[in-house]
Amino acid sequence: MGTAVGALTYTALPQILLDYEDAELMLFGLGMLIVLIAFPGGLASVPDALVRVLSRLFASKRRP
């Protein structure tokens, strides 16, 4: 699953950034860095990270 999401992102992102021709490479690199820093497990780890954050958020609201 992670490989497919990564491949889709890697091929779709340059097409999306065509309008920003001058900054395309910089924006692409910045996006890759954000993913590497925020999700060291790759894009496949995003659902797990989201579940952890939401469970912590709702668990803290339940406590008196």
Stockholm file with secondary structure:
# STOCKHOLM 1.0

chainA/1-64         MGTAVGALTYTALPQILLDYEDAELMLFGLGMLIVLIAFPGGLASVPDALVRVLSRLFASKRRP
#=GR chainA/1-64 SS CHHHHHHHHHHHHHHHGGGGTTTHHHHHHHHHHHHHHHCTTCGGGHHHHHHHHHHHHHHHHHCC
#=GC SS_cons        CHHHHHHHHHHHHHHHGGGGTTTHHHHHHHHHHHHHHHCTTCGGGHHHHHHHHHHHHHHHHHCC
//
